[in-house]
């Protein structure tokens, strides 16, 4: 059965009063008829490997084993739903002398079977609980040489989720109940002995996490609340107010691509990352927004100037105050389609575009250190978006964005502003931004992230796109 976590502080009780927690008892998890969490790709393949000490009977004594746990976690769920943790398994390797001790005296061959019990520790904020999981070890023959590896599998009870925020899961030490497989038609008279292992100190036990998002149910009351609060609503980039609940985002990768209509050029940059990201939920009207910062990487592109001159150049999107800062602030509001439940992000970025390292017909063209657009470039972006999953936002497919004229271009007395403005400036350009939340990754260096956290190709997000009604 699903497990409950009782609130243990006044803060939790206060949040329950405004509907952040379960309407029934403010529980993190609860028993009931909550529908299973909706399938939100991609699910997370979570693993954890811990060292445990198991007190086997004398003369064996305590032995250190490695317990390897694996499971599939949904990346996110809505409040009032149940999380289904799938493909749960645990693997342990018994030293050969330990495995032999379970066989009849003098036996050098045979098989072991039994049960493994673990408690899956569930945490959210200052609330915690444990979900018992019983696993079965099928009959496993002892190899002719070497140790015995046991693989146990089982089903995790559904966990009802009633609280917005990250729910983390940690593994605990297993309790073993192993026995030798008896000969056929032999009755088992003794229960398998229990060996309660303990976790060795000073190690990471995290298996993974599920982000619980608010369930949006559009209705008259919500619209009235939203209208009443609109005058005092914080802007997309404002810090959280007293009426808002902020959840830090994991490492988020950002893939950018833009097209310049007059040049027929496509500019695709290497992945960038969102840092200091926050998902901010308004506890009064249920609206949400995201904030964060990034630095876009320079990109080199090739095109035909005026349709016939081969040109290559490096293009950068910089903050408006690029002389004093390299950081671009990102903020946007999240809306929900009342018919499909799909979520969308609306955001506006203001940047400067800079050109450098130009070559014409392979010959370097010195643009100087400050060849930038005369005015800021305004990118109004929207599209399907999941703060803890995949996002695919873009400029309006009909209007796009305008690339202003250039200034400060040239060196040694050359004025290249008219040339570059004539070649590239104008309307109808497009910008595309794909985001992917590396939910299971906590490493600043994305190359060190575990397998499965590098995200799907941008096309996977594009397929989720549906018409955005304003």
N, C-alpha and C positions, 0 to 999 in steps of 0.2 A: 504494500500500500504506500502511496505517497506520504512523505514525512512533513511535519510542521516545525517551524522555528518560531519561538515566542519572542516578541520584542522585550529587550532587557533594559532599555533606557527611556527617560522621559522624551528624549528627542524622537525616538521611534514612535512613541504614542502621539506626539504632536503631528508628525508626518501622516500618521494614519487618519487623523482628524480631517486633513485636507484631501484625502483620497489617494495618496501616494501608495499606501499599503492596502492590504486586503480590506474590503468593506466589512468583512465579518469579524476578523480578529487581528488585523495588522500583521499577518504571518508572512514570512518569506516564502515558505512552501506550505501547501495545505492538501488535505484529502477532499476529494469531491469529484464532480462529474465534469471538470474543466476539459475542454476539447484539447487534443494534442496540439503542440506548437506547429504553426504553419511551416511548411518546408521552405526555407530561405537559403538558396545556394550561396556560397558553397558550405557544406558541412565541414567541420574541423576534425581532422584525424589527429587525435590527441594521444600522447604517450608520456609515460613517466617511469623512470627507473630509480629504485631506492634500495639502499642497503639495510637489511634487517638482521637481527640476532634471534635465533630460534633455540630454545632450551630443550634439546632432545634428551631422552632418558640416559642415565649412566649405562655404560661407561663412555658414551659419545660426548655428552655435555653440550654446552652452548656452541652453536656454529653460526657463522655469518653467511647469509644467502643474499642473492640479488633478486628482487621481485620486480618484474617488468609488466607494467599495466598498459593496456591499449583500449581505446574507445573511440566512438564517433559522436561528436557533440554538434548539435545545431548551433550555428553562429549567433542566432538571435531568436527571440520569442516575444510575444505580446503578453502583457499582464492578463491574468485570467485564463492562461493556457497551461498546458503541461509539457514539460521537456521530456523527450524520449532520447535516452542515451543508448546508442546501439553498439553492436559488435564489441561488447565488453569482454575482456580476457585478461588473464594473469599467467605469467610464465615464471617458473622457478626451476633452478637446477640443483638437485640434491647430490652432494658428494657420494661417491660410490659406496663408502663404508656405511653412510647413513641409510642409503637405499637397501643395502644388504641386511641391515638390522631389522627391517620389516619382514624379511623372508624367514621361513622356518630355519632352525639351527642347521648350519652346515650347507644350506642351499646356496648355489652360486648363479642360479637362473630363476626367473619368475617375473611377475608383473605386479605393479602397484596401481591402486585406484583410490578414490576417496573424494573428499570435499575440501574446499577452501572457502573460508568466510572472510570477507573484508567489509569495512565500513567506509563508505565514500563520504568524506567530510565536505559539507556545503557551507559556504560563507557568503554573506552579503553585508557589508558595513560591519556593525558590531553584533550582528546576529549570526548564529551558527547552529548547525544540526548535523546529524550523521544518518546516512541512508544505508541500511544493511543490504549487502549483496552476497548471495550464496552462489558459489561456482562449483561445477562438477569436474573432477579429473577422471577421464575415461581410463580403462585398463591400459597401462603403458608398460611394455616389456623393458626389462633392464638390458642395456646393450652388452655385448660380449666384453667390451672394455670401456673404461671411462665412466663419467658421471651420468645421472639420469635426469633428463629434462622433462618436466611435467607442464602440460598446457591445460589450464582450467578456463572454462567458459560459463557464462550465465547471463541472466537478464536483470537489468537494473529497474527497480520500480519507477513508474512515472513520477515526476516531481512537479507538482503544481506551482506555478510562478505567479506571485501576486504583487511583487514589488519592483518598481523601476530601478534599474542600475545593473551593475555587473555582478553576476553570481559565479563564484569561483569554486572549483572542485579540487580537493586534495586527496591523495591516496593515503591509506593508513597501513599498518602492519597486518599481515594475514594471520589467521588461525588455521592450522592444518589439522585435518583428520584423515590420515592415510592408513592403508592396510594392504597386505598382500592379497592378491586375487586367489581365492581358495580353489582347490580342484573341483571339477564339475560334481554336482549333486552333494556338495558338502555344505552343511548348515553353518552359518556364522553365529557363534555364541557370544562373542565379546564385541562391544562397540569399539570403534577405532579410537585410539588414544588422541587426545587433543594436545597440540603444541601451539601455544600462544606466543607468537613472535612479537618483537618490539622494534620500533624504528631506531636506527642508529642516529645519534644527534648530529646537528650541523649540516643538514642537506636539504635541498629543494624537494618539496613533495607535490608541487602543483601539477595537476593533470590538464586543466584547461578552464575555460570560462564561457558562459553564455550571457549575452547582453539582453536584458529585458527592457523592452520599449513600451511606452504607454499605448493602450488600445484606444484608438480614436473612434468615437461613435458620434458622428455629426447629428446635431439636433437643435431645436429651437433654443433650449436653455444655453447650450454652448455658444450659439451665435450671439445671444443677448449678452453673455459674459464677455465674449470677444469684443463686441461693439462698445461695451461700457469701458473696457480696459484699453481700447485702441489709442485714446488720447494720451495715456500715460505709458504706453508700451515701450520697452527699451528698444533701441536700434539694434540691427543685426550684430554690430561689433561692440556693443556695450558690455561691460562686465556683468555677471549674474546679479540680479536683484534679490531682495529678501523673499520675493514670491517665486523664485526660480530655483531649480535643482540642477547642478552641473555635474556631468559625468566625464572624466578625462577620456579622450580617445586614445586608442593604441596607435602604433606607428602606421601612418597612412601614406601610401605611395600615390603620386600624382603624375599622370602621363599627359603631356600637352602636345597639341598639333594645331597649326594654323595654316590657312591658305591665303595668298595674296592674289587677288583677282587680276590686276593689271599685268603681273609678272607670270601668272600661271604657275606659281611656285608653291610648294608645300614645305613648311618648316616644322620638323618633328624633333623635340628635345629629348635628351636622356631623362629617365625618371627623376623626379624631385620628391620631396617628402614634406608632409604637413607636420609641424611641431607645435607644442603647446595647444593642441586641439581640445576643444570642449564641445560636448553635446549638452545643450541647455534646455531644460523642460520648464515651462511655465505651469506652476501648480494651480493657478487660478482658472485659466482658460484652456489648458491642455496644448497650447501651441509650443513649438520647439524651434531651435535655431542652432547653428554651429559657428564656432569661431576658431581661428588658428592663424599660423604664420607659415610662410614658405619662402624659398629663394628658387627661382626658375633657372635651370641650367642654360648656358648659351647653346645655340644650335647652328650648324653650318648647312647652308642650302645652296643649290645651284639653279640657275634660271637663264633665260635668254632675255637680255636687256633690249627693250623695244622690239622684241620678237626675233632678233637675229644675232645679238652680241652675247657670247658665252660669259657668264659672270658667276663667281662664287663669293659668298660673304658669310660672316658670322652675325647672327641676329640674337639680341638679348631683350627680354622683357624685364625692366627694372622698376623699383618703386618710384613714385613721383618725386620724392626727396632722395633721389639716387646718389647725390653728392655726399649725403650724410648717413645714409642707411642702405643696406642691401636686402632688408626684409620687407616682403610684401604681405600685408595683412589681408586675411580672407574672412569674410563673414557672410552668412546667408540665412534666410528663413526657410523652414521646411513646411510644406503644405501636404495635405492628404486628399486624394481623390475620394469623394464620398461614395462613389459607385464601386470602385475596384479596391479601395484601401491602399493603392500604391502611393508612395511618398515621392515628393519632388523637392528640389532645391532651387531657390531663386537667389542669385547673388550678382553683384556688380563689382568688377575689379577695375581699378584705374592704375595704369602703368605707363611707363615711357619705353619706347622702342629705340634701341641703339644698334648701329651698324659698325662693323670693323672687319679687318683682315680681308679686304676685298681684292679680287683678282679679275682682270678683264682679259680674256683670251690667254689666261695663264700668267699675265704680267701684273705684279702687285700694284694696287692703286691705294695710295695713302689717304685714308679718310679722316685721319686725325683721331685724337683720343675722345672726342666729345661730339660725335655725329649722332644726334638724337632727333626725335620728333619735336616739332615746335610746340605742340600741345600734348597733353596726356591722351592716351588711348583709353577709351571707355569700353569695357567688355561686359555686356549684359548677358548673363548665362543662365539657362535653366534646363531642367530635364530630370529623368528618374534618378533617385538618389537614396541610398541607405547609409546612414552615418556609420553603422558597424558592418557594412558589407560593401557593395559595389555602387558606384555612381557614374553616370554618363550624362554630362551637361554640355551645352553648346550655345553659341549665339543663334539668334533667329535665322532660320534657313532662308528667309526672303530678304531681310535687311542686312544681316551680318553686322560688321562694325566698320568704322571709318579709320583709315590710316592717314594721319595728318602729314603735312609736308615736313621736310627735314631742315635742320639748321646745324651750324657748326661743323659742316662736312668739308674736308679738304685740308691741305697742308702746303707750306711753301708758297703761300699767296694764291693757291687755287681755290675757287669757290665752286664746290660740287653740289651745293644745295639744289639749284634748279635741275641738275641732271638726275639726282636721286628722287627728287619730288616728282619729276615728270615720269620716271620709270615706274615708281611703285605706289605713290600716294593715291588715295581715292576710297570710294565706298564699296560695299558688297563683299568685303573680306569675311572669312569665317574663322572661328576659334572653337576647338574641341578640347574638353578636359575629362579624362577618365580617372576615377579615384578607386582605391581598393584598400580597405582597412585590414592591416596585417594583424588580425585578432590575436593569434597565438605568438606573435613576435614581440619581444621586449628588447632586442638588441639594436643599438644605434646604427650598427653596420648591417644593412639589409642582407648582405651576402652570408651572414651568420645565422639567418633565420632558419627555423626548422623546416623540413620538407612539408609542402602543402600550404605554406603561408605566403607564397609569392604571388598568388592571385591568378585569376583567369585572364585571357586576352581581352582587350577592350571590346571585341565583338560580343562577348558574353553579356556585357552590360547593355550594349546596344539592342540586343534582342529583347531586353526587359522593357524597352521604351513603349509607352502608351501615350495617347494624346493627352496633353496637359491643358486642362480647362481652367481658365482664369475667372 
